[in-house]
Amino acid sequence: MYNSYKYFVFIFFVFILGQFAAAQKTNTNSHDLDSLKSAYIDFKNSNYHKAYLYFQKMYVQYPKDPAYNYYTGVCLLFLDKNPEKSLKRLRIAATKDVPDDVYFYLGIAYHKSYLFSDALKNFDRFKEKATKSMYRDYDLLNHINSVNNAIYLTKSGTELVVYSKENASEKSFYSLYMFSGFEGGFGKNQDLLKFPMDSLSSKSLMYIPNKLERNEVVYFSLKNEKRGDLDIFRSTRKNDGTWSEPENLGELINSPFDECYPYIHTDGSTLFFASKGQYSMGGYDIYKSVWNWEKQQWSAPENLGFPINSPFDDFLFVPSPDEKFAYFASARDYAAKEVTVYKIKYLNDKKMKENSSLGEIIQLSQLNVNEIIEKDSKSEKPVKVKNELSEIVKLQAKESFLYKSEYDSLLNQTMKWQLKADSLQWIIDSKRTLLEKSEYEQDIKNLTNELVDLEEKIYQAQKNAEKSYERVREIEQLNLAQKNVLYENTQEKKSTTTANQSTQKNELSDINQGGIDSVGFKKLEKFDFDNDQFEEIKDLGFYLKSPSIYNDKNPIPVNEKLPHGVIYMIQLGAFSTPKKPSVFNGFTPLTSIKKEGSTLTKYFTGKFLKLKEAESSLSDVKQRGYKDAYVVAFKDGKIVPINDAVKSESRKSTIVQNKQINIKDNEDDLIIKYVLKIELNKSDSVLILKINSQVPDNKIAIKEQKGDVIYYRIESFTSFDESYSLKNKLEAIINKEVEIHAFFADSRIPVDQARKMTQ
């Protein structure tokens, strides 16, 4: 009896332990999935420090897993001063199933490593995979331009004399700017001008004089309410001690990107400021502009060049009153929320150094104190003067960006002069109409004088346009000659191209002729088993196509029928004469509207379902010469107020980088899903039919063809057992391997980890 009792107690104890272990296992699995969700949300919201804590633990367990290499690689890109750590992990991630933006982040990592050609290659890969909205939201064009600018600016650099370099918090770094006879200090514009705080206030640092006298002028940065970026403003102290309304310094200084950290030299005429636009080589670059008192305007901003500027943020350049030395701050040696403050000899006598290797560029960028002072103390050597004109037209393929930079600049300048001439012509037409109707002698006299003055301005604008265009044509001829030489030298290589490569090129050519843009969208063909047709993707958005798809045979549409519902377009301008497509820099799509009886034709580019998408592309349009462009809303083909259009926008979501994510609103995306993958030959049409017959009605089948290989996917399974069961069934039918992959959000994760979380 006693033994039976002991046996019963033992069995009961084992049962309780089993139940407790099962409950603990369930709770653990649930906790693990919640931790993954939280880390993913932190990552999407750019809380990289918090996200890194979790993903690094997973990386330690699965060091070869692409997902954890991806997440930790992106986090390290923003947390660690050494981009090499990020590069190592992102390279591993790029070989497997991770979000397509891995190539975007690889491009940034290579850019920060001064490996500019590799950066461009990865940006191009991202461009091939990105959707139109991703292309805009990631500001890809600006990143590519920054790399090209960096290639140009690092060809040579100023040999700086660096007296000191000190690390400091980004909140108080300016306390290291110590001068003799410096009559002022730095602070927030809210401290002096009482402006309300906003999300951009951390960049609104300004120089505040110790003694505020009448007519004192201060410079500061404020948010541009129309575009949302930072611009530089000025304000003057009035007789009663109050300050005038902020005055924007204008489009010559303020680009569609952020401008901040202004400092006006003690000479009262030289402005130093930081900008992410203009001609930046990455992040903020430092620029100089001088006020012309006679013309009452600022000079074109001058980039202070490399190595003062780098692919990182460089800002707040302040020279001493006697111009013997200067301070500036940089994030090139940064840890999170830290910057380095450099004290250098002022740039009165620039010594230029031609850089011929990556090692020289990196060494110069480091601004090491001892080495540079040692160089400065040695006997001076002749300075090699760079012939900018010969560099621009040099016919070498590797340096074609120099020629291209001048070409684009001149083409934009030509377009501006031509547009000015056309706009003035429109004003003249209206003035002439008034002149014909005028009856009073004084009005006739005034209008006649105005017409003479306008005719002179048109003549000058047209003359400038023609002069600029002559140089454009000259460069085009040089480029054509260069291409002919390169063509002759590569004919022998082309003759050895394989048949498969030739087929791929023909297919690519067919795609381009079919109107697919230069972003190179990659479409997945989704099976519609009811009618065996594939889903089409509508051609919306804004992109560049060179050469333009519009020509004499395919003219810019006039008064085309717009789709029903709300759509936004960017108005480029209204012209009295029709414009050729070449005027619009390859903008695609283009359309025009001309009302019956009117002499004006309005030209538009882009088609957007969301106002935010249109505004994002507006900055690209303005940067290419159309400073007065703006967004216009249409509803059912008619122009409507923007506010009315926004209320009627489709609820369909768009991809927006760094958008705050609510875990409850995205619960369906934040679960573990399993996908079956099968690799087939192009000729395996019978197998495709067999697979189709086995796909459950609630699953999606997707195929993607690359050459003669078809990649077939079946998604999405929420249970491993369900996916495993279909895997075995398919393998028995088609006699080919079927792989199971696990995904969380957009990233592939280890199957064994996924099974633990979903068990």
Number of C-alpha atoms within 10 A of each C-alpha: 6 7 8 9 10 11 12 11 12 11 12 12 12 11 12 11 12 12 12 12 12 12 12 12 15 16 12 14 19 15 13 16 20 15 15 19 19 17 22 25 20 18 22 16 15 18 15 21 17 16 23 24 13 18 24 18 13 18 19 11 11 16 15 14 20 24 30 30 27 29 28 28 30 25 23 23 22 18 19 15 18 18 20 17 15 26 24 14 24 27 17 18 27 19 10 14 18 22 17 18 21 23 24 22 22 30 28 28 29 22 27 22 18 22 16 22 15 17 26 22 17 21 24 19 19 25 24 16 19 22 19 20 20 18 19 23 18 17 15 18 13 18 22 22 18 23 27 22 20 23 20 17 20 26 14 20 23 19 20 25 24 22 18 15 18 12 18 18 15 18 12 12 17 19 12 17 20 13 16 8 9 13 13 13 14 15 15 20 23 14 10 12 15 9 12 8 12 10 7 13 17 11 18 24 22 24 20 21 15 10 9 13 13 14 14 13 18 23 27 27 27 26 20 17 9 7 14 13 18 25 27 27 23 18 19 19 17 14 10 7 12 12 19 14 11 17 12 18 15 13 10 13 23 22 21 23 19 23 30 29 23 30 24 22 17 15 8 10 13 16 23 24 28 27 30 23 22 24 21 29 31 27 20 29 29 30 26 21 20 18 15 12 9 6 8 8 14 19 16 14 19 14 22 18 21 24 21 24 29 27 25 19 22 26 26 24 27 25 24 19 16 12 14 12 19 22 25 22 28 24 23 20 14 21 16 13 11 19 23 22 25 24 24 22 19 19 17 9 9 12 18 16 19 15 15 11 9 14 11 15 20 15 12 23 19 12 21 17 17 12 13 16 17 10 13 14 9 8 7 9 7 7 10 10 10 12 8 9 11 10 14 18 19 16 18 14 12 8 15 16 16 21 22 16 15 17 21 14 15 20 20 21 18 25 22 20 20 20 21 17 23 19 16 19 19 17 14 19 14 11 17 14 10 14 18 9 10 13 10 9 9 10 13 16 12 11 18 15 12 14 18 12 11 18 16 12 16 21 12 14 21 19 15 18 22 15 13 19 19 14 16 19 13 13 19 15 12 16 20 12 13 16 14 11 12 13 12 9 11 10 10 10 8 11 8 8 10 9 9 11 11 12 12 13 12 12 13 14 11 12 13 15 11 10 12 16 20 13 19 19 15 13 13 13 15 17 16 13 12 6 7 9 11 12 12 10 7 6 14 15 22 28 20 16 19 12 12 17 24 19 12 8 7 10 13 22 14 15 14 11 9 14 11 11 15 25 27 27 27 23 23 23 17 20 18 17 12 15 13 12 20 15 16 22 19 17 23 25 23 24 19 20 15 15 11 7 6 8 14 17 19 18 23 26 26 25 22 22 22 21 20 15 22 25 19 16 24 25 18 18 26 16 15 18 20 20 16 10 17 18 18 18 26 20 19 13 16 12 14 14 11 14 10 13 22 17 9 11 15 13 8 7 7 13 14 14 15 13 10 12 14 9 14 8 9 12 10 10 13 21 18 23 22 25 21 20 19 19 17 18 14 14 11 12 11 10 17 17 10 13 19 14 11 12 15 11 9 8 11 16 21 16 17 16 16 9 13 10 14 18 15 18 20 22 18 18 19 16 15 21 13 11 21 18 10 17 18 12 13 20 15 11 12 15 9 13 15 20 15 17 19 23 22 21 17 13 18 24 22 17 16 10 16 23 16 15 21 17 13
